Amino acid sequence: MKSIIPSSISRIIILVGITGAIMAGCALLKVQFRHSVDRQEGTMAMEGLSEEVIVRRDDLGIPYIEAKNEDDLSLASGYAMASDRLWQMTIMKMAAQGRLSELLGKDMLPVDIYLRTLGIKSAAEHIYEVMTPELRTPSIKFAEGVNAYISAHRNKLPMEFVLAGIDPPPWQPQDSIYIIGIANLGLSDNLNEELAFLAAAEKVGLEKAVWLFPIYPDEDLAFEEARKLKGINLSGASSLYEKWDAAQRTIAGLVGRGGPASNNMAIAGTRTQSGYPIVENDTHLDLTIPSMWMIMHLKSPQYDAAGVMFPGVPLVNLGFNGRVAWGATMVMADTQDIFLERLRTEDGKTCYEYMGKCVPVIEREEIFNINGSAPQTRIIKSTIHGPLLNEALKEVTSPIASPIVPVSTSSPYGLALRWTMSDGDKGPTGLYSIGIAGNIKEARKAFSFLDIMYLNMVYADKESIAWQATGNYPRRKKGLGLFPSPGWNGEYDWDGYLPFSEQPFSINPHEGIIVTANNRTMPKGVSSRYGSAWIGPDRAERIRQLLDGKTSVTYRDVMEIQADQRSLMAVKAQKVLFEGRLAEEVAAKSKKEALLALDLINPKLFDAVMGPGSASAAVMGAFFHFLTRNIFLDELGPEEGSMWRAFLQTNTLSYSAPEDYLLGRDESPFWDNIETPEKETKADILAKSLYDAYKLCEERMGPEPEKWQWGVLHAYRWVSDISREASFLSPVFDRGPIPAGGDMHTVNIAGFTWGEDFNVWLIPAMRLVVDFGLEEPAFLVVSSGQSGNPASEHYDDMIPIWVDVKNHPLPFKRENILSQYKHALVLKPKR
């Protein structure tokens, strides 16, 4: 994607004025756009209301919206949400519909073609069509509220719209479903793994590629699964991955992405000080500004819930309703499969081989309206297994392509994507039902409707705690679905879905605690029915370690767990480096600098806490970085190539090859560096990685290790989609850097990509605690602020609270609500 900043003369004049304001200081720019910040007090008449609604806000801008009926509540929440996040809502819905080029111009057309091909728009339209009138009406009223805000602010829109030179299109009732759809796309990342596997197999061969895709520490490598691809020509796979990755990065830059790293826990009253349950959740997403979450409390006689909401979706996603608390992590479900199709042309038409016949591809015409250009038409092609990704991605330009790294020819096979989005239609029912659930029995029934949301729901009422896996899980006739499958013989087709009654759940377990952290939450063997791409066990093990033996847990203890930065991966690395014969070999092969690195991370001196001020943590983080590069870069490089990018991307999304190799795989062929005449061993690579780690710290932070700090290498930087394309606007839209502790394996996650750099990209985007033993049970904070408008004081005012791992109350008692939510905007029916 090129710049989203328009090039017309009138808009350049605007930009020149804004650039001058930046040079004069961000404060002046903020003043210039102050009029775009909606008022929080006073009275306003609004069409569509039947009775008066009060939108109260607290000192962080969090709204408490009180209405006398659900229709008015939906309308007012649409208005309030638009006043906080209209740009974010607009970009997300346009992305989901494959309509970004309508806003941002022809550079977005290839991404639109890809998104339109996936079928999010058609699936969302089906969901809306089958919604009951009781659910459809709130969507209609919510849309009216958004449009009321747009209408009232035509001349005072947030600065993103002014910079892009566009007006927000009217909000339609279906738009909220589109946003649910694009969020669903990030809840199963096996598409990435399957495309990356094809690229790896093309690069190093089928058998050797399997070594790069471990499932879990106690599970064998999937050689048997890979044999289904034996004899198939995989040339061109790296080119397809390259194009997919380019499209995916553009989408992520605009709408963010889900991360495979979240924590939640439920602690039974038998283990708490008050005798009542505690629920915790921190969902991990990209480090973005604004956050992917916003906070609201919605109150009517029928609906009373508070928590985090996706911008554009008029229901509380995760939170508390006064009776039930619920939080989610990704199950790491495998609900996306790639099928290789044998394509050929007969009588001038494309067909694909299936069960001995050549079946015509399914074609549909899509029209793309383009800002500044004439509309264009494309034919979208699909097979029985789903849309053909080759066709969807052929117009994407890869940023990696160069004379040094040429793009290979396209794959000789069609690659069709089968996923569950098109087969689910009850998600909105589930989201609404959990908001009104009165106990865990009703909550579990609500979760049965979450057919396209693959989540570990941990929840509780005042008496009980529970866990439920949600979503449609495909039954495969054969294979795990971990790697792409031949599509022509039907052997690997899906055969329906597992019924909800067969999905894992637990109510009031004997030990009195439930913990999920994207780890394998079901037994080995059984787990393969749900997925093969779990995150490693470290965070779940650490949470259990911190709760072990405690019988009087309080909400403050839970908040301390949320802040924990001890890395069990660092502990495991210490065992490898300091215990046993391998450790002796490493020490014997180590140069002076490697020995100094060992001194700094010795478990006698380093407690494995990845604190921002720790020199030992800096060395450990650098060791992880170089371990990845020293094992794999020689065979998967060059560094600027698509295969290296695919490997790094894949290894942030599941239990990774680098951590798997650190803990074992001594016999792997990847230990040897093919660029040297010697045959390296695991000890050689570990010793070299220690040396490289010490030298990097020395180069970046000076010759005195006592002055080294992990937070110098590793920092939080909040970067917006606008400044990513127009860096001169960074002082206005971006925040940071702030030194960060933690890593990918700590409860308080600050994820960076081993082998790439130390930039923090994955964080707890929200932190929720609900302690049923308190008079006011709920606390919640997000990672930036309530508003997405940088002219607002609430754009970034939660950052200090979030960095310090503090929290913010969500009161339900009337006197506490009136005390906290001091600013009131009264919305009256327009007569």
VEXKOL-867510 format. One record per residue (C-alpha): x, y, z. Coordinates in steps of 0.25 Angstrom, whole numbers. Each point is the difference from the previous one (the first is absolute). Layout:
BEGIN
REC      c1      c2      c3
REC       X       Y       Z
...
# end
This chain:
BEGIN
REC      c1      c2      c3
REC       0       0       0
REC       5      14      -3
REC      -4      12       7
REC     -14       2       4
REC       2      15       0
REC      -7       6     -12
REC       7       7     -11
REC     -10      11      -5
REC       4      14       2
REC     -11       4      10
REC       4     -11       9
REC      15       3      -2
REC      -3      14       5
REC      -7      -6      13
REC      13      -9       2
REC       9      12      -1
REC      -8       7      10
REC       0     -12       9
REC      15      -2      -2
REC       3      14       4
REC      -9      -3      13
REC       9     -12       2
REC      13       8      -1
REC      -7      10      10
REC      -3     -11       9
REC     -10     -11       2
REC      -8       8      10
REC      -4      10     -11
REC      -5     -11      -9
REC      -8      -6      12
REC      -6      14       1
REC      -3       1     -14
REC      -8     -13       0
REC      -6       2      14
REC     -13       3      -6
REC      -1     -15      -5
REC       0      -5      14
REC     -15      -2       4
REC      -5       7      12
REC      -2      -8      13
REC     -11       9       7
REC     -12       7      -4
REC     -13      -4      -7
REC      -2      -4     -14
REC     -13      -3      -8
REC       1     -13      -9
REC      -9      -6     -10
REC      -4     -15       2
REC      -1       1      16
REC     -13      -3       6
REC       5       4      14
REC      11       7       7
REC      14      -6       1
REC      12       4       8
REC      14      -2      -4
REC       9       1      12
REC      15       0      -1
REC      11      -1      11
REC      13       7       0
REC       6     -10     -10
REC     -11       2     -10
REC      -7     -13       3
REC     -15       1      -3
REC     -11      -6       8
REC     -12       1      -8
REC     -14      -1       6
REC     -13      -2      -8
REC     -14      -4       4
REC      -1     -10     -12
REC      10      -8      -8
REC      -3       8     -13
REC       4      13       6
REC      12      -7       6
REC       5      -5     -13
REC      -2      14      -7
REC       7       7      11
REC      12     -10       0
REC       1       1     -15
REC       2      15       2
REC       9      -1      12
REC       9     -10      -7
REC       1       8     -13
REC       4      12       8
REC      12      -8       6
REC       4      -9     -12
REC      -7       4     -13
REC      13      -1      -8
REC       4     -14       5
REC     -15      -5      -2
REC       0       5     -14
REC      13      -6      -4
REC      -3     -14       6
REC     -14      -1      -7
REC       6       5     -13
REC      11     -11       1
REC     -10     -11       4
REC      -8       4     -13
REC      12       1      -9
REC      -3      15      -2
REC      13       6       4
REC       2       6     -14
REC     -13       8       1
REC       7       8      12
REC      15      -1      -3
REC       1      -2     -15
REC       5     -10     -10
REC      12      -4       8
REC     -10      -8       9
REC      -6      -7     -12
REC       8     -13       1
REC      -3      -1      15
REC     -14       2      -3
REC       0     -11     -10
REC       6      -9      11
REC     -10       4      11
REC     -12      -1     -10
REC       5     -14      -4
REC       0      -5      14
REC     -15       2       1
REC      -1       8      13
REC     -10       9      -7
REC      -9     -11      -5
REC       1      -8      13
REC      -4      13       8
REC     -12       3      -8
REC      -5     -14       2
REC       2       1      15
REC      -8      13       0
REC     -11      -6      -9
REC      -3     -11      10
REC       1       8      12
REC     -13       1       8
REC      -7      14       0
REC       3       1      15
REC      15       0      -4
REC      -1       7     -13
REC      -7      12       6
REC      12       4      10
REC       9       0     -13
REC     -10       9      -7
REC       0      10      12
REC      15      -1       2
REC       2       4     -15
REC     -10      12       2
REC       8       4      12
REC      13       0      -8
REC      -6       7     -11
REC      -5      11       9
REC      14       2       5
REC       5       1     -15
REC     -11      10      -3
REC       2       9      11
REC      15       0      -2
REC       2       2     -15
REC       8      13       2
REC       8      -5      12
REC       4     -15      -3
REC      12      -6       7
REC      13       4      -7
REC       3     -14      -7
REC     -12       3      -9
REC       6      14      -3
REC      13      -6      -3
REC      -5     -10      -9
REC     -10       9      -7
REC     -12      -9       2
REC     -13       1       6
REC      -5     -12       9
REC     -10      -9      -8
REC     -14      -2       7
REC       0     -11      10
REC      -9     -12      -4
REC      -6     -10      10
REC       8     -11      -7
REC      13       7       3
REC       2      -5      14
REC      -1     -14      -5
REC      11       3     -10
REC       9       4      11
REC      -3     -13       8
REC       4      -7     -13
REC      13       6      -2
REC       3      -2      15
REC      -3     -15      -2
REC      11       0     -11
REC      10       2      11
REC      -5     -11       9
REC       6     -11      -8
REC      14       2      -6
REC       2     -14      -6
REC      -1       7     -14
REC      13       6       3
REC       7     -13       4
REC      -5      -7     -12
REC       5      10     -10
REC      13       1       8
REC       2     -15      -1
REC      -2       0     -15
REC      11      10      -1
REC       9      -7       9
REC      -2     -13      -7
REC       3       7     -13
REC      13       5       6
REC       6     -12       8
REC      -9     -12      -4
REC     -12      -6       6
REC       6      -9      11
REC      10      11       5
REC     -11      10       0
REC      -8      -8      11
REC      12       3       9
REC      -5      15       0
REC     -14      -3       5
REC       0      -6      13
REC     -14      -2       7
REC       3      -1      15
REC      12      -4       9
REC      -5     -14       2
REC      -5      -3     -14
REC       7      -6     -12
REC       3       8     -12
REC     -11      -2     -11
REC       7      -8     -10
REC     -12      -8      -3
REC      -9      12      -2
REC      10       5     -10
REC       1     -13      -9
REC     -13       4      -6
REC       7      10      -8
REC      11      -9      -5
REC       2       0     -15
REC      -7      14      -1
REC       7      11      -7
REC       0      11      10
REC       8      10      -9
REC      -6      15       1
REC      -4      -2      14
REC       9      10       6
REC      -5      10     -10
REC     -14      -2       5
REC       4       2      14
REC       7      12      -3
REC     -12       6      -6
REC      -9      -4      11
REC       9       5      10
REC       0      14      -7
REC     -15       0       0
REC       0      -4      14
REC       9      10       5
REC      -8      11      -7
REC     -13      -5       7
REC       7      -1      14
REC       6      14      -2
REC     -14       6      -2
REC      -9      -9       9
REC      10      -7      10
REC       0     -15       2
REC      -3     -10      11
REC      12      -6       7
REC       1     -14       4
REC       3       4      14
REC     -10       3      11
REC      -2      -5      14
REC     -12      -2       8
REC      -3      -7      14
REC     -11      -3       9
REC       2      -3      15
REC     -11      -7       8
REC      -5       6      13
REC       7     -12       7
REC      14       7      -4
REC      -4      15       3
REC       1       8      12
REC     -15       5      -1
REC      -5     -14      -3
REC      -5       4     -14
REC       5      -2     -14
REC      10       9      -7
REC       1       1     -16
REC      12       6      -7
REC       2       3     -15
REC      11       7      -8
REC      -2      -1     -15
REC      13       1      -8
REC       0       8     -13
REC       9       9      -8
REC       6      12       6
REC      -9      11      -7
REC      -6      13       3
REC     -11       1       2
REC      -2     -14       6
REC      -8     -10      -6
REC      -9       0      12
REC      -8      11       6
REC      -8       0      13
REC     -15       3       2
REC     -11      -3      10
REC     -13      -2      -6
REC     -13       1       8
REC     -15      -2      -3
REC     -10      -8       8
REC       3     -12      -9
REC      15       1      -2
REC      10       5      10
REC      15      -4      -3
REC      13       6       1
REC      13      -3      -7
REC       8       0     -13
REC      -6       2     -13
REC       5      -1     -15
REC      -2      14      -6
REC     -12      -1      -9
REC      -6     -12       8
REC     -12       4       9
REC       2     -11      11
REC       9      -2      11
REC      10     -11      -4
REC       7      -3      13
REC      -3       5      13
REC     -10       0      12
REC     -15       1       0
REC      -2       1      15
REC      -3     -15       1
REC      10      -7      -9
REC      14       4      -4
REC       7      -6     -12
REC      13       1      -8
REC       7      -7     -12
REC      12      -5      -6
REC       3      -6     -13
REC      -2     -15      -1
REC      10       0     -11
REC     -10      -8      -8
REC       3      -5     -14
REC     -12       4      -8
REC       7       4     -13
REC       5     -10     -10
REC       7       2     -13
REC      -4     -10     -11
REC       9      -2     -12
REC      -8      -1     -13
REC       4      -5     -14
REC      -5      11      -9
REC      -2      -1     -15
REC      -7       6     -12
REC     -11      -7      -7
REC      -8       7     -11
REC       6      13       4
REC      -5      -1      14
REC       8      -3      13
REC      -3     -13       7
REC       6      -8      12
REC       1     -15       2
REC      -9      -5      10
REC      -4     -15       2
REC       4      -4     -14
REC      -7      12      -7
REC       4      13      -4
REC      -9      10       7
REC      -2      14      -5
REC       5      10      10
REC     -11       9       6
REC       1      14      -4
REC      -6      13       5
REC       2      14      -5
REC       4      11      10
REC       0      15      -3
REC      10       9       7
REC      -2      15       1
REC      13       7       1
REC       2      14       6
REC       6       9     -12
REC      -1     -11     -10
REC     -11      -7      -9
REC      -7     -13       6
REC       7     -13      -3
REC      -6     -14      -1
REC       6     -13       4
REC      -4     -15      -1
REC       2      -7      13
REC       2     -15      -1
REC      -3     -11      10
REC       0     -15       0
REC      -8     -10       9
REC      10       3      11
REC       0      15      -1
REC       6      12      -7
REC      13      -1      -8
REC      11       8       7
REC       8       0     -13
REC     -10       9      -7
REC      -3       8      12
REC      15       4       2
REC       5       1     -14
REC      -1      15       0
REC       7       2      13
REC      14       7      -1
REC      10      -6       9
REC       9      10       7
REC      11     -11       0
REC       1      -2     -15
REC      13       5      -5
REC      11      -4     -10
REC       7      -6      12
REC     -12      -8       5
REC      -8      -3     -13
REC     -15      -4       1
REC      -1     -14      -5
REC     -11      -5      -9
REC     -14      -3       5
REC      -4     -13       6
REC      -4     -11     -10
REC     -12      -3       9
REC     -11       8       4
REC      -1       2      15
REC     -14       1       6
REC      -3       4      14
REC     -10      -7       8
REC      -4       7      13
REC     -12       1       9
REC      -5      14      -1
REC     -10      -4     -11
REC      -6     -10       9
REC      -3       8      12
REC     -12       9       3
REC      -3       0      15
REC      12       9       5
REC      -8      13       3
REC     -11      -9       7
REC      12      -5       9
REC       6      14       3
REC     -14       5       4
REC      -4     -12       8
REC      13       1       9
REC      -3      14       3
REC     -13      -4       6
REC       4     -13       6
REC      -4      -2      15
REC       9     -11       4
REC      10     -10      -6
REC     -10      -9      -6
REC      -6      11      -8
REC      14       5      -4
REC       3     -14      -5
REC     -12       0      -8
REC       4      14      -6
REC      14      -6      -4
REC      -7     -11      -8
REC      -4      11     -10
REC      15       5      -2
REC       1      -9     -12
REC      11       8      -7
REC       8       5      12
REC      10     -10       5
REC       3       4      14
REC       3      -6      14
REC     -11       7       8
REC       3       0      14
REC     -12       5       8
REC      -7       0      14
REC     -11       5       8
REC      -1       2      15
REC       0     -15       3
REC       8      -7     -11
REC      11       0     -10
REC       1      -6     -14
REC       7      -1     -13
REC      -6      -3     -14
REC       7      -1     -14
REC      -9       7     -10
REC      -1       0     -16
REC      -3     -10     -11
REC      11     -10      -1
REC       1      -8     -13
REC       0     -15      -1
REC      11      -4     -10
REC      -2     -13      -7
REC      15      -2       0
REC      13       7       5
REC       2      11      11
REC      -2      12      -9
REC      14       5       4
REC       5       1     -14
REC      -7       2     -13
REC      -8     -12      -6
REC      -2      -6     -14
REC     -14       4      -4
REC      -3      -8     -12
REC      -3     -14       7
REC      -9       5      11
REC       8      -8      10
REC       3      13       9
REC     -13       7      -1
REC      -8       4      12
REC     -12      -8       5
REC      -8      10       8
REC       3       6      13
REC       2      -6      15
REC     -13       3       7
REC       1      10      12
REC      -2     -12      10
REC      13      -6      -4
REC       8      13       2
REC       9       1      12
REC      -6       6      12
REC       2       0      15
REC      -9       4      12
REC       6       2      14
REC      12      -8      -1
REC       5      -7      12
REC      13       8       1
REC      -8      13       0
REC       7       7     -11
REC      -1       1     -15
REC      11       6      -9
REC       1       1     -15
REC      11       8      -7
REC      -1      -5     -14
REC       7     -13       4
REC      -5     -14      -3
REC     -12      -1       9
REC      -4     -14      -3
REC       7     -13       1
REC      10      -4     -10
REC      -7      -8     -11
REC     -13       6       2
REC       6      13      -3
REC       2      -3     -14
REC     -15       1      -3
REC       1      15       4
REC      13       5      -5
REC      15      -3      -1
REC       6      14       1
REC       0       3      15
REC       8      10       7
REC      10      -6      10
REC      -3      -3      14
REC       8      11       7
REC     -10      10       3
REC     -10     -10       5
REC      10      -7       9
REC       5      14       6
REC     -15       4       3
REC      -2     -14       7
REC      14       1       7
REC      -4      14       6
REC     -14      -6       5
REC       6     -13       5
REC      -4      -2      15
REC      -7      13       1
REC     -14      -1       7
REC      -3      15       3
REC       2       7     -14
REC      -4      14      -1
REC      -2       9     -12
REC      13       7       3
REC       7     -14      -1
REC      -6      -1     -14
REC       5      13      -4
REC      14      -3       5
REC      -1     -13      -9
REC      -4       9     -12
REC      13       8       3
REC       9     -12       1
REC      12       0      -9
REC       7     -13       3
REC       3      -8     -12
REC      -1     -15       1
REC       7      -1     -13
REC      12       8       6
REC      -1     -11      11
REC       0     -11     -10
REC      12       6      -7
REC       8       1      12
REC      -2     -15       3
REC       5      -3     -14
REC      12      10       1
REC       4      -4      15
REC      -4     -14       2
REC       5     -13      -6
REC      10      -4     -11
REC      -5       9     -10
REC       3      12       9
REC      14      -5       2
REC       2      -1     -15
REC      -6      15      -2
REC      10       5      11
REC      12      -7      -7
REC      -4       6     -13
REC      -2      14       5
REC       8      12      -3
REC       3      10      11
REC     -12       8      -4
REC      -9     -12       0
REC       5      -3      14
REC      -3      14       5
REC     -14      -2      -6
REC      -1     -13       8
REC       4       7      13
REC     -11      11      -2
REC     -11     -10      -2
REC       5     -10      11
REC     -13      -5       8
REC       8       3      12
REC       0      15      -3
REC     -12       1     -10
REC     -14      -4       5
REC      -5       0     -15
REC      -8      13       2
REC       0       7     -13
REC      -1      14       7
REC       3      12      -8
REC      12       5       8
REC       7     -14       0
REC      13      -2      -7
REC      -2     -15       1
REC     -14       1      -7
REC       7       7     -11
REC      10     -11      -2
REC     -11     -11       1
REC      -9       8     -11
REC      12       2      -9
REC       4     -15       2
REC     -14      -4      -5
REC       1       9     -12
REC      14      -5      -4
REC      -4     -15       2
REC     -11       1     -10
REC       9       7     -10
REC      12     -10       2
REC      -9     -12      -1
REC      -8       3     -12
REC       4      12      -8
REC      11      -7      -8
REC     -10      -9      -7
REC     -13       9       1
REC       7      13      -4
REC       3       9      -6
REC      -5      10      11
REC      -8       8     -10
REC      -6     -12      -6
REC     -15      -5       1
REC       4     -13       6
REC       7       6      12
REC     -12       9       2
REC      -9     -12      -1
REC       8      -7      10
REC       0      12      10
REC     -14       3      -2
REC      -4     -15       3
REC       8      -1      12
REC      -7      11       7
REC     -13      -6      -2
REC       2     -14       7
REC       9      -9       8
REC      13       4      -8
REC      11      -7      -6
REC      11       8       7
REC      -6      -3      14
REC      -2     -14      -4
REC      15      -1      -4
REC       5       6      12
REC      -7     -10       9
REC       3     -12      -9
REC       1      -5     -15
REC      15      -2       1
REC      -1      -9     -12
REC      -5      10      -9
REC       7       3     -13
REC      -2      15       2
REC      11       1      11
REC      11      -1     -11
REC       3      13      -7
REC       1      -3     -15
REC       8      12      -2
REC      12      -5       7
REC       9     -12      -3
REC      -1      -5      14
REC     -12      -8       5
REC      -6       8      12
REC      -7      -7      12
REC     -10       6       9
REC      11       4      10
REC       7       8     -11
REC     -13       8      -3
REC      -3       2      14
REC      14       6       3
REC       0       8     -12
REC     -14       6       4
REC       6       4      14
REC      11       7      -7
REC      -8       7     -10
REC     -10       4      12
REC      11       6       8
REC       6       8     -12
REC     -13       6      -4
REC      -3       5      14
REC      14       6       0
REC      -2       7     -13
REC     -13       5       4
REC       2       4      14
REC      15       1       2
REC      11      -8       7
REC      -5       0      14
REC     -10     -11       2
REC      -5       6      13
REC      -6      11      -8
REC      -7      -9     -10
REC     -16       0       1
REC     -10      -9      -7
REC      -9      12      -2
REC      11       7      -9
REC      -2     -11     -10
REC     -14      -3       3
REC     -11      11       0
REC     -14       3      -2
REC      -3       9     -12
REC     -15       3      -3
REC       0       3     -15
REC     -13       4      -8
REC      -4      -4     -14
REC       1      14      -4
REC      14       2       4
REC       4     -13      -5
REC      -3       6     -14
REC       4      14       3
REC      11       0      10
REC       1      15       2
REC     -13      -1       7
REC       6      -9      11
REC       1      11      11
REC     -15       2      -1
REC      -5     -15      -1
REC      11      -8       6
REC       4      -2      15
REC      13      -6       6
REC      10      -5       1
REC      -2      -6      14
REC      10     -10       5
REC      -7     -14       0
REC       3     -12       9
REC      -5     -14      -3
REC       0      -8     -13
REC      -8     -10      -8
REC       0     -10      12
REC      -4       9      12
REC     -14       2       5
REC       2      15      -2
REC       3      -3     -14
REC       9      10      -8
REC       2      -9     -13
REC      11       2     -10
REC       4      -9     -11
REC      12      -8       2
REC      10       1     -11
REC      -6      13      -6
REC       1      12      11
REC      -3       3      14
REC     -12       9      -4
REC     -12      -3       9
REC     -12      -3      -8
REC      -9      -9       9
REC      -6       5      13
REC     -12      -1       9
REC      -9       9      -7
REC     -10      -1      12
REC       1      -5      15
REC     -13      -4       7
REC      -2      -5      14
REC     -13      -3       6
REC       0      -4      15
REC     -14      -4       4
REC       4       2      15
REC       1      15      -2
REC     -12      10       1
REC       5       5     -14
REC       5     -13      -6
REC       5       5     -14
REC      13       7      -4
REC       5       3     -15
REC      10       8      -8
REC       4       0     -14
REC      14       3      -6
REC      -1      14      -5
REC     -13       8       2
REC     -15       0      -2
REC       1      10     -12
REC       6      -3     -14
REC       1      15      -2
REC      14       6       3
REC      -6      14       3
REC      -7      -7      12
REC       6       0      14
REC      -5     -15       0
REC       8      -4     -12
REC      11      -5       9
REC      -3       3      15
REC      -1     -15       3
REC      14      -3      -4
REC       7       4      14
REC     -11      -9       7
REC       3     -11     -10
REC      15       0       1
REC       0       0      15
REC     -10     -12      -1
REC     -11       7       9
REC     -14       0      -3
REC     -13       8      -1
REC     -14      -3       7
REC     -13      -3      -8
REC     -10       3      11
REC     -14      -6       0
REC      -6       6      12
REC      -8      13      -2
REC       7       9      10
REC      14      -5      -6
REC      -5       2     -14
REC      -4      15       3
REC      13       2       8
REC       9      -5     -11
REC      -7       4     -13
REC      -1      15       3
REC      -2       5     -15
REC     -14      -1      -5
REC      -5       2     -15
REC     -15      -1       0
REC      -6      -5     -13
REC     -14       4      -2
REC     -10      -4     -11
REC      -1      10     -11
REC     -14       5      -1
# end
